[in-house]
Amino acid sequence: MPSVVGLLEQRELGARRRVDELREEADRVQAELAVAEREWKEWVIARSRVGEVLGPVDETEDHARIERTLPTQGQAEEASSASMAPKPKQKPQVPVWREGLDVSVLSVDYQRILQALADRHRLHQGPLTCQEMAVLFGLDAVPAKVEALRSKAKRLVARGWLAERQPGRFTLIQDEAGPGGGS
């Protein structure tokens, strides 16, 4: 008859083998996740590039459209927040909105902002602040996260995707045939 200590050692050895197997599997899954995330980012960049290529060519018309949609103070805020933010190698491009342009040309972060505002519009709720967006997206409402969202929202305003009728309160463009209609 085996001893109790011997039985315990066998069970411990079996449990340790199982932990080792699970660790190896977790490492394999982590490696696959890293590859999948890299591929996903490449597709986001590709879609952004296509949006850039299909976007309007006339830069003077783009500049005039941006000037009409963004108040002077908003331009200063966007410029200062953009200059203070660390510059990634590849910044997602936001094309100027035009009839027939689908939200799929935007990166996932910009799509999330538009979807959140579309949901609020459907529920007949008012504009959304960047702090409320951070909470809605499950982010910590710390200044860095809120300012990153503000920068994205301001960029969407400047490109004609969103409206900022009150400072810091963003909504879909509803009065015009804007992006809110189809998203």
N, C-alpha and C positions, 0 to 999 in steps of 0.2 A: 504494500500500500504506500503510495507516494506521500511525502510529508506535506504539511500545510505550507511551509515556506517554499518548497519546490513548486507547488501549484501556483502560489502567488508570483514566483519568479517567471513561470511560463506565461501567466496572464500579463505581467508587466512587459515581458519581451514582445508579446503579441500587440499590446497597445502601443509600444514604442515603434514597432514596424509600421503600424497603421499611421501613426503621426508622420513618420518619415515618408511614406507613400503620399500622404496628403500634402506635405510640404513640397515634394517634387511636382505634384499636380498643380499646386498653387503657383509655383515658379513657371511652369509651362503656360498656365493661363495668363499670368502677368506678361510674359513675353508675347503671347498672341495679342493681348490687349494693347500693348505698345505698338505693335505693327498695325493693328486695326485703327488706332487713333491717328497714327501717322498717315495712313491711307485716307482716312476721313478728312484730315486737314488738307491733304493734297486736292481732294475733290472740292472742298470749299474754295480753295484758291482758284481751281480751274473754273468754277462757276462764277467767281468774282471776275476773273479775267474775261470770260465770255460777256458778262454784263458790261465790262469796260469797253470791249470791242463793239458791242451792239449799242452802246450809249451814244448820245448826241456828239457830233464832231465839232460843232461851232462853239468855241470856248467863250466868245463874247456873249452869245445868247445864254449860255449856262451862267455866266457871271451876273448878267442882268436878272435872271430868274432867282438866283441866290440872294441878290440884293433886295428883291421885292419880298422874299419870304422870311428873311432874318433881320430883326431889328439891329441897329447899330450896336447897342449894348451887348446883345447876344453874340455878335461877331467878336467883340473884344473878349468875352468870356470864353468862347470856343477857342480863339487863338491862344489865350493864356493857358487854358487847360491842356491844349494840344502841345504847346511848347514845353510844358512842365512834365508831361507824361513821358515815360520811357518809350523810345521809338522801337517797335519791333522791326524785324527785317522786312516783313511783308504785311503792310497794313491793309485790312479789308477795304475794298473800294465800295462806295455807295453811289450808284448812278443816280442822276437826276430823274425823278419820277416823270413818266409820260404815259399817255393813254396806251393800254395794251401791255405795259411792262409788269411782269408778275413778281410777287414778293420772293419767289425762289431765286432771283438773281442776288439777293442779299445773303449775308452770312447768317448762321444760325442765331447769333446773339441779336442781330437786328430783327430777324423774323420773330423771335420771342417777344421783343418789345411791341412789335406791330400786333401780334396775336393777343397779347395781354390787353392792349387798348381796344382791339376789335371785340374781345369778350366783354369789356366794360361798356362799350357802345351797345352791344346786344342786350345787356342787362339794364340799359338806360341809366348807367352810373356816370358820374362826371369825370373830369380829367384826372390824371394820375401823376403823382410826384415821383422823382427818382428814388426817394427813400421808400415809398410804398412799393415801387417796382422791386427794389432789393429784397424786401420782405416777401413779396409775392413769389420771387424766384428762389427763395430759400437761402439767400445770401445774408451774411452778417451786415447789418445796416451801419457799417463803419464808413468814415469819410472816403477812403480809397475806393471801396466798391460803389458807393453812391456817386462819386465823381466820375467813375468809369461809365456808369449808366447814363449820367447827365451828358457826357461827351458824345455818346452814341445817339442819345435822343436829340441833342442839338444838331448833330450831323444829319439825322433824318429830317429835321425841320428845315435845315438849309437846302436839302435836296428835294424838298416838296413832298415828302412822305407823311410828315406829321405837322400838326399846328401847335403853337404855344401862344394861346391867346392871353394867358396870364403868366407872368414870370414863374418858371419852374413847374408849371402844370401843363402836361402834354396830353394831347388828344389826337384822334384821327382827323383828317381833313374831311368834313362832312358837307360843307356848303358847295364845294366844287366836285366835279367828277374825279375824285382823288382815289388814292389807294385803299381807303376804308371801304369802298363799295364792294370790292371783289375779294377781300381777304377774310 
